[in-house]
Amino acid sequence: MEQQVLAMDVRQLEKLSVLQDADSPNLVADMARGYLGRTPQRISRMRELLAAGNASQLAHEAHGLATSSGMFGMMRVRQHCKALENLARSPGLDGAEALLAQVEQAYAEARPLLMAQLGIQE
């Protein structure tokens, strides 16, 4: 039976909070804003790479997004990115379009959760 992965795991944010201090009390929120600002462009880039059939660069982009998504507790985004990375490293890209759609859906679900958790406004 497949285990359901959380859209948002706040324990990851708690781990990051040790980076904050009196001089940088909003460091995690600032880092998250950067992640949230870059992610739509990264997903678009993955779409372009998939359309071009560039599997190696697609794997690289998926790996990077998986890493940063996991850092901010967006575990479902991470899971789908890892699956896309693994697929892109294997022969052929059959199924990559569906995985990329799952990445986008998971991001759309988790984005407002991350923003709410950190008090980030639109």
N, C-alpha and C positions, 0 to 999 in steps of 0.2 A: 504494500500500500504506500502510495506516494505521500510524503509529509507536506502539509501546506506551509509555505514559507511566508513569513510576515511581510506585509507591504512596508511597514516601518518598525524598526527595532530601536527603541529609545535607549537601550543599554549602550549602543554604539556612541550615541551622543554624550552619554555620561562618561564614557572613556575619554572622549575628546575634551571634556570640560576641565580636565587636569591641566590643559595648556593655558587656561585663562588665569589671570591674576588681576590685581588692582590696576595695573597699567593697561591691561587689555581685557576688560570684563566681557566684551562682545566678540571675542576672537572667533568662537565657533560659529556664531551667526554670520559674521563677516565672511568666513570661509565658505559657509553654506550658500550665501548669496552668490559667490563666485561660481560654485558648482551649479547652482540653479540657472545662472546666466549663461553658462557654457554648454549645458547639456542639450538644449534643443539644436544648437549648431552641430554638436557631435553626432546626434541622431541623424540630422540631415546629411552630414558627411558620410555616415555609414550607408545611407540610402544611395548616395552617389557612387560609393565604392562598390556596392552590390550591383548597381546598374551597369557599372563598367566591368564587372567580373573580377575585380581586384581582391582576391581572397586573402592575400597576405596582409594588405593594409586594413582590410575589414577586420581580420583577427586582431590586429594591433589596436585598432580603435575600440573594439568590443572589450578587449582586455583592460584598456585604460578606463573605460566607463564602468566596468565591473568593479575595478579597484576603488575608484572614487565613490561610487554608489554604496559599496559596502562600508566605506569609512563613515558615511553619513546615515547609515542604518537603513538604507533603501534596499532591503534584502531581496525582494522580488525582482527589482531591476537588475541587481547583481546576478541573480540566478539565471535570468534570461540572457544577459550579456555573456556569461560564461558558456551557456549552451551555444550561443551564436559564435563565440570565439572557437569553441571546439569544432563546430560544423565547418567553419571557414578554414580550419587547419586540416580538414579531411578532404579527400577528393570530391569535387563537385559542390555546388551551392544549393542543391535542392532542399527546400524547407527554410532557407535563410530569410525569405520574405516574411513568412509567418512568424519566425522568431523575432525579427525586427519589429513587427507589429506588436508582439507581446512586450518587448522592451518599451515601446511607446506607451502602451496601455498601462503597464506597471508604473512608469514614470508619472503619467497623468494621475494615477491613483495616489501615489506616495508624495508627490510634490506638495499638495496642500497640508498633508500631515506633518511634513518636515517644517514647513513655514509656520504652522500653528505651534509646533513644539518649541520653536526658537523665537517666536514672536516677530516673525518677518512679515512686513506688510507688502502688498502688491506695489 
